[in-house]
Amino acid sequence: MYSQTRIKKLPVPGLSSILLIGLMSCSTDLRPQPSAPEVLQRSVDYLVSLQDSDGGWRSPTHGFLRGGQAWTPFVLYQLAHAQETVGVNVPDTVFENGVDFIRSHVNEIGVLGLKDPDIMEYPNYSTSYALRAMLKLGSPADRELVDRMADYLLAQQYTEQRDIAPSNVAFGSWGFGEKVVRRGFVGHVDLSHTRRVIEALSEYVQVWEGETDTVVEERLLQIEDAMG
């Protein structure tokens, strides 16, 4: 440590030095700053640049997300939502290729996230965002696919249909969508996944509410019951 004598001998900065330091600390970047819409468009352009040739988006680091089944519907939905709400520009081919990716990866019972037999890619989360994306971007020919996804999500709820009693703390929720969970048991109960499923089914109801088809009416009633 410095002695008292040593401290007294330390040079005192002059006024000009103090002013210079003050000016430097108060300096600002005088370059024009991008507007909020410009920042949003740059973000969109960045996401668009990451889309793979098959229409998917994949994590370069997270093993469970390298298949693209979770990221693709999430990014696709957010791009569609951003275009719809704030008017960002997204090329039509981005949506077309993303929708084709979903179509080619949803299985026969309406699940997205199980294409790879060795890696379960958050099926309930992936299917929820896929349903939301298809409701925004799909064609009339996708109606059967959309219905399959809605039916799958309904069947995943932890209720009496899966031998889960109302007294169970997990009753009414959704999990990851594990294939190995036996009837009467719950897997990983997840509030985030539950929220995503409810959002997807709610949007399904908004799109098809008023349908006169008996099957659709029954499905809508099931969704309303599921959401309490």
BELFENWO-V82089 format. One record per backbone hydrogen bond with DSSP energy under -1.0 kcal/mol. NH is the residue of the N-H (numbers start at 1). CO is the residue of the C=O. If there is no record, write none. Layout:
nh = [NH;NH]
co = [CO;CO]
//
This chain:
nh = [7;8;9;10;18;19;20;21;22;23;24;25;26;39;40;41;42;43;44;45;46;47;48;49;51;52;55;59;65;66;72;74;75;76;77;78;79;80;81;82;83;84;85;86;94;95;96;97;98;99;100;101;102;103;104;105;106;107;110;121;122;124;126;127;128;129;130;131;132;133;134;135;136;137;138;142;143;146;147;148;149;150;151;152;153;154;155;157;158;159;162;163;164;168;171;172;173;184;185;190;194;195;196;197;198;199;200;201;202;203;204;205;206;207;208;209;211;217;218;219;220;221;222;223;224;225;226;227;228]
co = [3;4;5;7;14;15;16;17;18;19;20;21;22;35;36;37;38;39;40;41;42;43;44;45;48;56;52;65;62;63;68;70;71;72;73;74;75;76;77;78;79;80;81;82;91;91;92;93;94;95;96;97;98;99;100;102;102;111;107;113;120;176;122;123;124;125;126;127;128;129;130;131;132;133;134;139;140;142;143;144;145;146;147;148;149;150;151;154;173;157;159;160;159;165;168;158;170;162;182;174;190;191;192;193;194;195;196;197;198;199;200;201;202;203;204;205;208;213;214;215;216;217;218;219;220;221;222;223;225]
//
